[in-house]
Structure formats: structure tokens, C-alpha cells
């Protein structure tokens, strides 16, 4: 195809614009690596100030926790294995947050800093036993953000 | 000649021709930028400049917006942080009150509510810098921030309700379960509020960071585009400049005229390549040499005078002069130059000479001069024969009436002869007769008066007993005759014209005064200009022939002629005869200086080859009235005077 002068000029202009955009677009867009849900799915809804799983009992083995923070404020999701009642976890000295290193509590995993309507998935292998899910932001646990889960 | 309006001829007007610039499209909408000077914008430059301007404006605008946003964000964060402090103070006040201490939770409750209300609904808060100034905060717009702030407000309401219950209960038993539950609830709510406030602050900060990051990215993109546009603009400007420079070089190189720049010391600082064509010399060979080396020796003085005057003139002044320049083959080229003083221009720092080859014109002019001269010579011979015949008739005529008629014919023929001689003068051919011996000045004056038809109106007074150099006698008589005739022609027949003389330090001044209609200042200036610098023969000269002839004759002998208004009306013509031409009676004046070459039409006046020694011939060149026609106001011995001297023909 014969390239006319005008066409070459437009091609140059297009190349310039694309080059500028390529330089301007941040190169550090984080691609979030969400784990593929596996095993038994458990949908957990976080909101002020409640933790609402859609199942209280799951089979032992791989469990995918699909967490959605419904807000209106940010929350975190913490899963501990414990035989204590959900509202009887040991508190830290401030009396407002759970002491995650206390005896009788085994921290399994956590998803922190969930903003409003943010979703996150945790895939965990659960052995048979009792578990407690809670939010450990100041006052949230005491405000009622905890729930019990049993794996059999 | 006085009434003829001077025709402005030869006034060279420099017309700047600009090459057709390629401004089209948006380029036409862009005003010419002063910084670009005469650089014309091409089409690409035309659209690139607006793009660059828009980019710069966008960058500036985004910068301003980013700064404003950052300032607003800082205020919001400050306000949110204050709210957390208020919550903690309220909680502390409530706990102090129930513990029996003095505190004012109600006032603290008002403080707790204010920040969240302002952040949600907009309003003013105290400026962080203090001083009592208040700063406006716009309502939060982001839905996430608003939801968190609304939750904040709900928690505050519950906190205050819980606090009110505790305060209303007064000091209670610490072991009271209800009391304990309320205290715990108060602390949990306070903690939740801290958490939510922190969350809101973090959200606001993240929003601001994201916004700023977006702005920075946009600015980077705009900056990059601006850099690209500036680079393209620079390249295009460079190319446009190069094209114009090439165009200018091409114009200069291919011009038939020479462009020469003279340095202050008179050497050639720049020489355009066209010198190769005109003078057969290479420009590089001429740079650094003196211009005077190329100029004909006879022209050097005039060129030097013109350039010196121009250097001393104001910056930007121009001067015209003609001269001959030597070709590489040894021949001489006649040139005319327009010279401009650009010594103050740092880019030139010298005199710019635009030199045009007029050799062909000079040859043509000389040819026309020869033609004029030949024709005039033929007429001159016929008129001389006619005068001889009239003279013969006058000698034998006894009837006074017929004699009077013959005198009138004599005058007309004499005038015709002077016209013919004018043509010879204008032809540029120096064919004058020269007497080797001096002539009484008074006789020369009277001979001039006798040439005029209305000689009887002319009064010659106070001419000193001096002599005039013989070689100038004929021309001075001719010159005076023209001036006297001009005076009689443009004054009333009832008035007299007075010719007088007086010595000066530099020579002798003859003054011809009339009582005529006078001349305006502009006419006087123009006439004096013609007298000082007579032009080559052309149509304008034919209209003001008398002044041009006078100017040429005066230039031959270094005589200065000037017209001045008389205080009583009319015009006085002053003729300054240089001292070298004038001597006392019985003394031979010095020889007149050579005629400056610059004032001649022909640089090499032709002299008749067959010149012979002969006596003073008044009939031929100083015609005098005889046979009862007395010399004007003097009577006298004109014949004897006319026979003095020996003309060399």
C-alpha cells in the first residue's frame, strides 16, 4: 500500500500519542492474585459490628472463606482455632482487642484491611475442631464482631 | 525655471519583498509571535503552537487543582483527627464524673459532634495555624467516606446516649452490673469511634493519594506531550529558520547587486558572492581589504567623503553615491550604491552597501550626452552664423526702428544660443573655451547681463575691481546669465534686478536680488538641493534646466550657489567665487582646482581635440550689446573687455 504523506503524518502522531500514554500509565498496577476457591466454600459477611458466616459447621479439610466486607467501615477477618466460647476470648491489656498470642488460641490466618465492599478469599485446611472468626479492630470484637465455626 | 514644480525623480525606494509564507489552517489563526521576528510559521508550526499552549495551560491548571486538593485533604485529615481526640476527651469526662471528679461532658459532647457534622455537611473549622481564622470545608463526596462518617455519627450519638445514662445515674456501685455494662459499652463505643475515625481518615487519605497520583500521572503525560511538542516545535523552528536562511542566502547569492558590509575601519567585513559575477573577484579575497582599493582614484575622495558623513550621521541613515570599481580584468565598472549606517546594530556593526552595476546605464547616458552634444553643436553653429548675420545687418543699418528690430532678433538669437549651450552643459561634455589670462570680473558680470533680454532692468552696482580666472570666465558668465534671467523672468517688469558684489574671507560673493514673487521654503530647499547636487540629464532636469545648468557650471569650478529669500520679497541668489578664481586687477588668479569627478555626468569629460589658441571672443561666449545698445546701467567698455584674454579652444 502506498503511504501518502498525510497518512504517514497521522501514523507518526498516533505513535507519539501511544508512546506518551504508555509512559504515563503507571507500570506498577498490582495484579491481585486471588487464590482459586477450593474445597468447601464458606461465605462470610462482615458488617458493623457482626460476622455472619453462611455455615456454622463445615467438613474438615479444605475450606474457602469468601469474605465480603459490607461496611460501612473497614474490618478485618481473623480465624483462630480455640475451644473457648466466641465471646470469651482473652483480651489484651487495653481491654478492647483480643490477645492473639494467649493460651488456648491458635491463629490460623487473617485478612486485614478490608474496605467497604471489598472481597477476599482465604483457602485453609481445617482439621476437625472449633474455630472462632472475629474482627480485632479496637472495640469491634467487643461490639459483637465474632462468630463460631466447627469443622467435623 | 522657478515656477516649474520639481519632479521627484531618482528617489530610490527600498521595497521589501517577502517570500510567500506557507501559513494555512490553524496557522492563520495564530498571531505572529514577536519572538519569532520575521520567521513565518508553516502549517505544522501553526497547529503545534496552540497544542503546546493548551498543554502548558492544562499542566498549570492541574497543578493548581492538585495543590488545592492537597490543602483541602490536609484540612479534612486534621478535622477527622481532632474528632478522635474529642471522643477520647468526652469518654474521659464521663468516666471522671461518675468517679466523682469535676468535669463537663456536655460541652465535650458538642465538640464531638462538630467535626463529623462539618465533614459530612460542609462548614467551617478553626484553621490549624490558629489565630482564630476559620477555613471552609466542602462536604465529603465520596460514598465510602460518607458511609464511614455516617456510621461515625451514629456511634457518636450512641456514645453520648450511653454517657448521658452514666452521668444521669451519678456515682454508682462499681460492682453494679448495669453500671459495669454501661462503662464497658462506653469504652467499646469510644474504641469503635477511634477505629472508625481512623478508618475515615485512612479512607480520605487514600482518596487524596489516589487523586494526587492520578493528577501526577496526568501531569507526567501532559509534560511528556509538552516535551514532545516543544521538541517538535524546536525542530520545526530550526528547519523554518534554516529554510529562511537558505532562502536569504539564495537571494543574496543570486542577486545581481552586491551586498557589502564595511567594518568601522573601512575594510570589507562581508562580501556577497555576486561580486564574482560583477567584478570577477572572489568574496574571500575581498574580505579584510579596503574598499578604497577597488575605487577609481578619481572617485576615492567623493566616496570617502560620503562614507565619512554617513558614519557621523545618525544610526540608520542612508546615503547614495556613485563611483567606479575595478574589475579583476582591469576595466572599470560604474556602480551606484545605497549605503546604510548599521554600526549600532550588533548583528552588523558596520555600513551596509547595496551596490548596483550601472555601467550600461552610464554608457547609455554618455551616448545620450554625446547625441545631445552633437545636436547642440550643430544648432550652435547655425545660431552663431545667425548672430554673425544679425551683427552684420546691425552694423549697416541706419534706420533706428529697423535697428531696434534687429536688436530684438539679436537678443532672441543670443537666448537660443544659451539654450544650446545649456544642452551642451547637460550633455556632460566639457567643451568650454578656456582663456589662459584672467578677465575683469566686472566685464564678466556685464557680459552675463547683456545676455538677458530685459537687461535694461538690471542694475550692476559695487562690483570690485577684480579679475576672474580665464578658464572660468565663460562658465561664470553663463551661470550669471541664467540667474539674472531667472530674476528678471520672475519679477515684475517694473522692478529692477540688482547685481552686486562683496569680498569674503573665502572668495568673492556676487548677489543677484529681485523683487519678484519669491519662492516657498520647499521650493527654495529643492532648488538649493538641485544647485548643490545636479542630477544626470533626464526629464526632471529638462523641467528645471536653469538650476541644473547653474549647478553643473558651479561644480566645475568649485563655485557655491545658494538661493535665499529677501526680507523685502523676492529671491537673492548668492554666488560664491572661490578665492582661487578671483584676483586683484593686474594679478593672475590661481588656477581653478580640478573639477570633482563625482558631479560630472561623464567621469571623463571629452575635450575637443582641435582646440586652438584664440582671443577673448565676446560674440561667441560673452555676447555684449553694441551699436547703440548700451551695456546695462554702466555704458562702457565692454568691447575692450571682451577682447581681453586669449581663449583656448
Interface residues (C-beta under 8 A of the other chain):
Chain A: X16 X17 X20 X21 X23 X24 X25 X26 X48 X49 X71 X72 X73 X74 X95 X96 X115 X116 X137 X138 X139 X140 X142 X143
Chain B: X144 X147 X148 X150 X151 X184 X187 X188 X189 X190 X191 X192 X193 X194 X195 X196 X199 X200 X202 X203 X213 X217 X218 X220 X221 X224 X225 X228
